[in-house]
Amino acid sequence: MPRPTEWEKREEDAIRQEYAGLAGATLVEVRPARMFDGRVVAEVEVRTRAGQRVVLQAWQDAEGNGPGHLCVTEA
């Protein structure tokens, strides 16, 4: 199995930090997928243990391009 590159390690660390506050979050709402600007967008809203409402968003365009993970935005 190949060893991860430094870039891959930094990306993984950044993702872990971005989602660290979501451990133990409570599901608030699963929103129906929708079309936006030529992309299919899916959203899930959660409430963190600290009471912050956060929206997790993933999208994909017709060519299959999209983020490799969910994007975190404030609700």
N, C-alpha and C positions, 0 to 999 in steps of 0.2 A: 504494500500500500504506500503510495507516494506521500512524503511529508508535506504539510501545508507550507505555502510560501509566506513570507513576512506580510505581504499584502493581505492574504487570506486570513492570517492571524489577526491583523488590525481590523479587518471587516467584521470578523466574528466577535471580537471584543466590543466594537462599536454597537453591534446588534444586541449583544448581551446587556450593555449599559442602557440602551434605549428601552429595552423591555423589562429591566430589573424591577421597576416599580409596579409591574402588572402581576407579579406573583400573588396569588390569592384573590385576584379581582373577581367581582361579581358581574355576571352577564346582565345587562339592562335591556338591550334590544338587538335583534338581528334584522337588519334592514334589507328589503328586497333588492336584488341586483338591478342596476339601471344602466342605461346608455348615457354617456356624457362625453362630448367632444370626440366621438368616434371610438370610445373605449367602453368596455363593460366594467362597471365599478361595483364592488361589493363592500359593505360596511357592517361592522359590529360595534356596538357601544357597550363599554364596561365601566364599572365604578371601582376604583382602586381602594385598598384598605384605608388610605388617607382621605377618602371621600371625593377624590377628583374623578370627574367623568371624562372618559377618553374614547375616541373613535379610532378603531383599527380599520384601515382601508387597503384594499388590494385592487389592482386594475390590470386589464390586459387588452391590447388592441387587436385588430383583425389579423395582423402578422404574427401574433403570439408574443409581442414584446410587452413587458411589464416588470414591476419590481420583483425581485426574488424573495421578498418577504413583505409582510404587512407594514404599512406606514402608520405611525402614531400621530394623531392630531388631537388637540383639545376639543372637547364637545362644546 
